[in-house]
Amino acid sequence: QVQLVESGGGLVQAGGSLRLSCAASGRSFSSATMGWFRQAPGKEREFVAAHRWNRGIVYRANYADSVKGRFNIYRDNAKNTVALHMTSLKPEDSAVYYCAADLGNSADYYSTDVYDYWGQGTQVTVSS
């Protein structure tokens, strides 16, 4: 059974940092696109970052404009994990953060529609 389990969420003050982790089990995701999305109350789930297996050669990271320069996504294939290091956090970053896996490495990595597996989410709250 394939599972993605997020951890690391919590309450942090504005300007602070958090590191989210997503542990995958049931299969290897070393050649899949791993993404992070977030959903705030009353809003649609939105793209945050993706770590893509680009043309079978190298990994490539992509970020939403709102987090570029503040967030960093990286993976550890030996541990089958992907992490999201978040710095300079703002109150508007508050949301439930979800990890997802796209086995097909779609070019539409920013769309929730292309992801095959999702975690249950972890809450991040940034106080002002």
Backbone as ProteinMPNN parsed JSONL, in Angstrom:
{"seq_chain_A": "QVQLVESGGGLVQAGGSLRLSCAASGRSFSSATMGWFRQAPGKEREFVAAHRWNRGIVYRANYADSVKGRFNIYRDNAKNTVALHMTSLKPEDSAVYYCAADLGNSADYYSTDVYDYWGQGTQVTVSS", "coords_chain_A": {"N_chain_A": [[0.843, -1.199, 0.0], [0.628, 2.112, -0.956], [1.796, 4.989, 0.614], [1.886, 8.377, 1.688], [3.243, 10.385, 4.087], [3.065, 13.263, 5.891], [4.997, 15.443, 8.01], [6.096, 17.714, 10.613], [4.814, 20.144, 10.672], [3.423, 23.06, 12.362], [3.197, 25.715, 14.817], [4.479, 28.902, 14.261], [6.307, 31.964, 14.565], [5.997, 34.94, 12.562], [8.517, 35.391, 10.141], [9.987, 33.298, 10.982], [11.138, 29.834, 10.688], [10.397, 26.62, 9.238], [10.587, 23.094, 8.788], [9.227, 20.862, 6.682], [8.476, 17.431, 6.256], [8.091, 14.609, 4.129], [7.308, 11.351, 4.133], [7.58, 8.547, 2.166], [6.101, 5.427, 1.381], [5.731, 1.992, 0.364], [6.422, 1.994, -2.308], [9.099, 3.04, -4.501], [9.829, 6.463, -5.113], [11.707, 7.678, -6.609], [11.939, 8.361, -9.292], [9.791, 9.944, -9.756], [7.763, 12.914, -9.903], [7.741, 14.959, -7.137], [5.614, 16.811, -5.162], [4.649, 19.774, -3.316], [1.789, 21.137, -1.925], [-0.622, 23.556, -0.774], [-3.384, 24.444, 1.325], [-5.513, 26.862, 2.348], [-8.084, 27.882, 4.7], [-11.23, 28.048, 3.138], [-10.165, 28.435, 0.663], [-8.852, 27.343, -2.535], [-6.826, 24.425, -3.117], [-3.405, 25.022, -3.562], [-0.479, 25.208, -5.629], [2.83, 24.834, -4.377], [5.558, 23.936, -4.435], [7.697, 21.881, -6.495], [9.548, 18.924, -7.142], [11.141, 17.735, -9.721], [11.631, 14.961, -11.919], [13.559, 15.357, -14.4], [13.427, 14.669, -17.658], [14.681, 12.271, -17.299], [17.238, 12.691, -16.489], [18.139, 14.655, -14.635], [17.243, 16.157, -11.536], [14.853, 18.749, -11.084], [13.863, 21.756, -9.577], [10.888, 23.536, -8.926], [9.026, 26.464, -8.145], [6.261, 28.184, -6.643], [5.546, 31.604, -7.311], [5.042, 33.059, -5.032], [6.514, 31.908, -3.008], [9.06, 31.691, -3.832], [12.535, 31.872, -3.392], [12.281, 31.791, -0.675], [11.431, 29.29, 0.137], [12.58, 25.899, 0.002], [12.822, 22.947, -1.787], [13.667, 19.543, -1.463], [14.969, 16.224, -1.904], [15.519, 12.93, -0.504], [16.5, 10.139, -1.761], [17.429, 7.727, -0.797], [16.167, 7.474, 1.617], [13.626, 7.696, 0.792], [12.19, 10.106, 0.975], [10.855, 13.453, 0.874], [11.463, 16.849, 1.363], [10.454, 20.077, 2.6], [11.814, 23.04, 3.108], [11.113, 25.86, 4.845], [11.487, 29.276, 5.029], [11.644, 32.639, 6.388], [8.917, 32.994, 7.012], [5.506, 33.967, 6.507], [2.38, 35.33, 7.667], [0.467, 34.781, 5.714], [1.309, 32.392, 4.705], [0.163, 30.464, 6.168], [-1.531, 27.44, 6.352], [-2.886, 24.196, 5.461], [-0.522, 21.87, 4.599], [0.281, 19.789, 1.915], [1.764, 16.82, 0.722], [2.587, 15.34, -2.407], [2.625, 12.914, -5.097], [3.595, 12.424, -8.423], [3.576, 10.07, -10.735], [3.897, 10.122, -13.458], [5.4, 12.311, -14.164], [4.359, 14.788, -15.2], [4.192, 17.688, -17.311], [2.598, 19.58, -16.293], [3.057, 20.22, -13.557], [2.19, 21.918, -11.576], [-0.428, 21.568, -11.224], [-3.09, 20.129, -9.39], [-4.374, 18.01, -10.517], [-2.72, 16.172, -11.794], [-1.415, 14.574, -10.033], [-0.829, 11.465, -8.44], [-0.79, 10.338, -5.91], [-1.474, 11.343, -2.551], [-0.658, 12.911, 0.561], [-1.903, 13.139, 3.966], [-1.806, 15.642, 4.987], [-0.392, 18.458, 6.796], [-0.584, 20.857, 9.343], [0.321, 24.238, 9.117], [0.902, 27.123, 10.863], [1.32, 30.517, 10.926], [2.069, 33.085, 12.976], [1.427, 36.577, 13.456]], "CA_chain_A": [[0.0, 0.0, 0.0], [1.404, 3.329, -1.072], [1.418, 6.035, 1.553], [2.698, 9.572, 1.882], [2.931, 10.891, 5.418], [3.755, 14.524, 6.184], [5.262, 15.796, 9.404], [6.889, 18.916, 10.771], [4.02, 21.36, 10.78], [3.288, 23.617, 13.708], [2.982, 27.149, 14.985], [5.735, 29.646, 14.223], [6.123, 33.396, 14.399], [6.39, 35.507, 11.282], [9.966, 35.494, 10.018], [10.598, 32.053, 11.412], [11.366, 28.759, 9.724], [9.909, 25.279, 9.516], [10.96, 22.096, 7.801], [8.247, 19.802, 6.527], [9.004, 16.211, 5.669], [7.105, 13.675, 3.584], [7.871, 10.0, 4.054], [6.838, 7.694, 1.239], [6.257, 3.986, 1.582], [4.967, 1.166, -0.558], [7.152, 1.96, -3.569], [10.083, 4.104, -4.642], [9.391, 7.628, -5.885], [12.917, 8.348, -7.06], [11.77, 8.869, -10.652], [8.509, 10.641, -9.817], [7.703, 14.299, -9.453], [7.198, 15.115, -5.796], [5.141, 18.181, -5.031], [4.024, 20.289, -2.108], [0.668, 22.036, -2.125], [-1.196, 24.027, 0.484], [-4.78, 24.872, 1.247], [-5.971, 27.683, 3.461], [-9.543, 27.796, 4.843], [-12.032, 28.771, 2.166], [-9.438, 28.622, -0.591], [-8.503, 26.139, -3.268], [-5.479, 23.919, -2.909], [-2.519, 25.688, -4.507], [0.871, 24.711, -5.806], [3.888, 25.496, -3.629], [6.868, 23.559, -4.977], [7.789, 20.542, -7.061], [10.887, 18.41, -7.42], [10.802, 16.959, -10.9], [12.603, 14.099, -12.574], [13.537, 16.059, -15.667], [13.93, 13.955, -18.834], [15.475, 11.125, -16.879], [18.65, 13.069, -16.348], [18.455, 15.434, -13.446], [16.107, 16.724, -10.86], [14.657, 20.193, -11.229], [12.919, 22.295, -8.597], [10.057, 24.661, -9.363], [8.363, 27.082, -7.01], [5.286, 29.242, -6.846], [6.164, 32.918, -7.167], [4.839, 33.563, -3.675], [7.455, 31.301, -2.067], [10.381, 31.638, -4.455], [13.555, 32.54, -2.599], [12.056, 31.554, 0.763], [11.229, 27.857, 0.355], [13.487, 25.021, -0.733], [12.37, 21.558, -1.804], [14.742, 18.61, -1.779], [14.589, 14.846, -1.608], [16.527, 11.937, -0.127], [15.979, 8.9, -2.342], [17.789, 6.601, 0.053], [15.147, 7.393, 2.67], [12.314, 7.849, 0.152], [11.542, 11.264, 1.578], [10.999, 14.767, 0.258], [11.31, 17.86, 2.404], [10.224, 21.468, 2.219], [12.376, 23.936, 4.106], [10.43, 27.133, 4.686], [12.097, 30.352, 5.802], [10.991, 33.959, 6.294], [7.49, 32.691, 6.932], [4.55, 35.06, 6.622], [1.046, 34.846, 8.07], [-0.253, 34.259, 4.541], [1.758, 31.029, 4.435], [-0.61, 29.557, 7.014], [-2.373, 26.537, 5.562], [-2.538, 22.784, 5.552], [0.43, 21.554, 3.544], [0.146, 18.424, 1.436], [2.769, 16.22, -0.141], [1.948, 14.57, -3.473], [3.537, 12.245, -6.03], [3.126, 12.254, -9.801], [4.405, 9.034, -11.342], [4.058, 10.392, -14.875], [6.231, 13.489, -14.408], [3.655, 15.67, -16.12], [4.683, 19.064, -17.433], [1.671, 20.406, -15.511], [3.4, 19.868, -12.168], [1.538, 22.883, -10.696], [-1.852, 21.219, -11.175], [-3.419, 19.005, -8.524], [-4.978, 16.932, -11.302], [-1.755, 15.211, -12.344], [-0.771, 13.812, -8.966], [-1.439, 10.156, -8.229], [-0.876, 10.032, -4.48], [-1.487, 12.502, -1.657], [-0.618, 12.689, 1.991], [-3.088, 13.592, 4.708], [-1.63, 17.062, 5.277], [0.111, 18.911, 8.088], [-0.963, 22.255, 9.527], [1.325, 25.269, 9.384], [0.287, 28.374, 11.278], [2.31, 31.562, 11.12], [1.458, 34.184, 13.72], [2.014, 37.885, 13.143]], "C_chain_A": [[0.877, 1.247, 0.0], [0.877, 4.368, -0.098], [2.408, 7.177, 1.515], [2.272, 10.163, 3.213], [3.77, 12.136, 5.691], [3.965, 14.689, 7.681], [6.017, 17.114, 9.436], [6.116, 20.212, 10.856], [3.957, 21.86, 12.212], [3.037, 25.097, 13.67], [4.338, 27.846, 15.048], [5.425, 31.125, 14.054], [6.561, 33.84, 13.014], [7.901, 35.748, 11.269], [10.697, 34.226, 10.388], [10.691, 31.019, 10.301], [10.726, 27.463, 10.201], [10.411, 24.354, 8.426], [9.902, 21.001, 7.81], [8.914, 18.6, 5.869], [7.862, 15.324, 5.21], [7.79, 12.327, 3.415], [6.983, 9.133, 3.179], [7.103, 6.228, 1.553], [5.407, 3.24, 0.579], [5.597, 1.045, -1.933], [8.168, 3.082, -3.559], [9.504, 5.23, -5.503], [10.587, 8.377, -6.463], [12.799, 8.912, -8.471], [10.418, 9.55, -10.839], [8.697, 12.108, -9.481], [7.062, 14.316, -8.073], [6.821, 16.576, -5.611], [4.646, 18.49, -3.632], [2.94, 21.283, -2.521], [0.186, 22.517, -0.76], [-2.622, 24.494, 0.253], [-5.147, 25.611, 2.516], [-7.488, 27.592, 3.545], [-10.267, 28.646, 3.818], [-11.359, 28.997, 0.824], [-9.158, 27.284, -1.255], [-7.064, 25.712, -2.924], [-4.564, 24.517, -3.984], [-1.122, 25.086, -4.502], [1.862, 25.525, -4.98], [5.243, 25.203, -4.276], [6.812, 22.148, -5.535], [9.237, 20.201, -7.335], [10.724, 17.366, -8.509], [11.97, 16.135, -11.399], [12.599, 14.52, -14.039], [14.228, 15.254, -16.76], [14.87, 12.826, -18.461], [16.93, 11.425, -16.623], [18.929, 13.692, -14.985], [17.17, 15.919, -12.796], [16.073, 18.238, -11.061], [13.607, 20.642, -10.242], [12.174, 23.477, -9.201], [9.267, 25.167, -8.169], [7.28, 28.051, -7.467], [5.981, 30.585, -6.606], [6.102, 33.413, -5.72], [5.844, 33.007, -2.668], [8.881, 31.273, -2.606], [11.385, 32.464, -3.636], [13.412, 32.321, -1.099], [11.959, 30.066, 1.085], [12.214, 27.064, -0.496], [12.989, 23.586, -0.628], [13.554, 20.662, -2.166], [14.322, 17.213, -1.347], [15.802, 14.002, -1.219], [16.006, 10.588, -0.619], [16.305, 7.684, -1.488], [16.756, 6.389, 1.157], [13.74, 7.501, 2.109], [11.515, 8.989, 0.789], [11.743, 12.505, 0.712], [10.687, 15.804, 1.327], [11.057, 19.226, 1.796], [10.735, 22.329, 3.363], [11.819, 25.332, 3.849], [11.08, 28.159, 5.594], [11.333, 31.654, 5.574], [9.477, 33.808, 6.168], [6.634, 33.91, 7.214], [3.217, 34.5, 7.078], [0.268, 34.251, 6.899], [0.242, 32.886, 4.1], [0.989, 30.002, 5.263], [-1.58, 28.741, 6.166], [-2.083, 25.102, 5.987], [-1.664, 22.471, 4.343], [0.36, 20.068, 3.217], [1.325, 18.033, 0.549], [2.042, 15.378, -1.188], [3.0, 13.986, -4.407], [2.872, 12.056, -7.385], [4.056, 11.27, -10.495], [4.716, 9.315, -12.803], [4.927, 11.591, -15.204], [5.609, 14.435, -15.439], [4.303, 17.048, -16.151], [3.809, 20.01, -16.615], [1.846, 20.134, -14.017], [2.711, 20.773, -11.144], [0.052, 22.564, -10.508], [-2.076, 20.023, -10.255], [-3.892, 17.797, -9.317], [-3.994, 15.841, -11.711], [-1.128, 14.304, -11.288], [-1.565, 12.551, -8.632], [-1.668, 9.838, -6.747], [-0.766, 11.321, -3.672], [-1.328, 12.043, -0.205], [-1.847, 13.277, 2.649], [-2.993, 15.061, 5.109], [-1.079, 17.331, 6.666], [-0.127, 20.418, 8.187], [0.247, 23.123, 9.813], [0.588, 26.561, 9.716], [1.384, 29.376, 11.585], [1.625, 32.747, 11.793], [2.194, 35.494, 13.419], [2.565, 38.557, 14.391]], "O_chain_A": [[1.753, 1.409, 0.85], [-0.329, 4.595, 0.002], [3.609, 6.976, 1.334], [1.089, 10.412, 3.444], [5.0, 12.086, 5.72], [3.219, 14.153, 8.501], [6.518, 17.577, 8.411], [6.701, 21.27, 11.088], [4.38, 21.18, 13.147], [2.706, 25.666, 12.629], [5.229, 27.434, 15.791], [4.405, 31.493, 13.471], [7.392, 33.195, 12.375], [8.481, 36.236, 12.239], [11.895, 34.095, 10.135], [10.372, 31.286, 9.143], [10.54, 27.24, 11.398], [10.633, 24.771, 7.289], [9.707, 20.309, 8.809], [9.804, 18.746, 5.031], [6.797, 15.293, 5.827], [8.738, 12.192, 2.643], [5.783, 9.004, 3.424], [8.208, 5.853, 1.945], [4.468, 3.798, 0.011], [5.327, 0.084, -2.653], [8.112, 3.972, -2.712], [8.793, 4.989, -6.48], [10.493, 9.565, -6.77], [13.504, 9.864, -8.806], [9.956, 9.712, -11.968], [9.68, 12.489, -8.846], [5.982, 13.761, -7.867], [7.625, 17.47, -5.877], [4.275, 17.599, -2.868], [3.161, 22.154, -3.362], [0.545, 21.953, 0.274], [-3.009, 24.88, -0.851], [-5.098, 25.058, 3.615], [-8.13, 27.254, 2.55], [-9.957, 29.825, 3.648], [-11.909, 29.666, -0.05], [-9.22, 26.231, -0.62], [-6.228, 26.514, -2.508], [-4.904, 24.518, -5.167], [-0.659, 24.534, -3.504], [1.753, 26.748, -4.891], [5.983, 26.124, -4.621], [5.997, 21.327, -5.113], [10.043, 21.055, -7.705], [10.238, 16.262, -8.266], [13.129, 16.541, -11.317], [11.746, 14.095, -14.817], [15.455, 15.162, -16.793], [15.759, 12.471, -19.235], [17.759, 10.518, -16.549], [19.853, 13.287, -14.28], [16.141, 16.065, -13.454], [17.102, 18.901, -11.188], [12.576, 19.989, -10.083], [12.757, 24.309, -9.896], [8.885, 24.394, -7.29], [7.373, 28.655, -8.536], [6.898, 30.678, -5.791], [7.008, 34.103, -5.252], [6.011, 33.573, -1.587], [9.804, 30.87, -1.899], [11.11, 33.599, -3.247], [14.326, 32.633, -0.336], [12.353, 29.631, 2.167], [12.625, 27.502, -1.571], [12.761, 23.072, 0.467], [14.34, 20.981, -3.059], [13.424, 17.051, -0.52], [16.942, 14.317, -1.558], [15.167, 9.968, 0.034], [15.541, 6.72, -1.46], [16.506, 5.259, 1.576], [12.765, 7.411, 2.855], [10.331, 8.848, 1.096], [12.684, 12.585, -0.077], [9.746, 15.64, 2.104], [11.397, 19.494, 0.644], [10.158, 22.343, 4.45], [12.024, 25.911, 2.782], [11.208, 27.935, 6.798], [10.488, 31.75, 4.683], [8.849, 34.43, 5.311], [6.975, 34.763, 8.033], [2.95, 33.312, 6.894], [-0.508, 33.314, 7.084], [-0.35, 32.277, 3.208], [1.156, 28.798, 5.068], [-2.345, 29.286, 5.371], [-1.165, 24.835, 6.762], [-2.027, 22.773, 3.207], [0.376, 19.211, 4.101], [1.807, 18.824, -0.263], [1.008, 14.775, -0.899], [4.118, 14.493, -4.499], [1.737, 11.588, -7.478], [5.199, 11.606, -10.807], [5.7, 8.8, -13.334], [5.177, 11.874, -16.375], [6.25, 14.826, -16.415], [4.877, 17.512, -15.166], [4.233, 21.117, -16.281], [0.878, 19.851, -13.311], [2.655, 20.43, -9.963], [-0.635, 23.219, -9.725], [-1.352, 19.029, -10.325], [-3.813, 16.67, -8.827], [-4.397, 14.703, -11.948], [-0.394, 13.373, -11.62], [-2.793, 12.567, -8.553], [-2.625, 9.151, -6.389], [-0.065, 12.257, -4.054], [-1.782, 10.972, 0.195], [-2.72, 13.839, 1.987], [-3.986, 15.657, 5.525], [-1.269, 16.542, 7.591], [0.103, 21.157, 7.23], [1.09, 22.786, 10.644], [-0.245, 27.031, 8.941], [2.269, 29.116, 12.401], [0.704, 33.338, 11.23], [3.398, 35.515, 13.167], [3.095, 39.665, 14.312]]}, "name": "protein", "num_of_chains": 1, "seq": "QVQLVESGGGLVQAGGSLRLSCAASGRSFSSATMGWFRQAPGKEREFVAAHRWNRGIVYRANYADSVKGRFNIYRDNAKNTVALHMTSLKPEDSAVYYCAADLGNSADYYSTDVYDYWGQGTQVTVSS"}
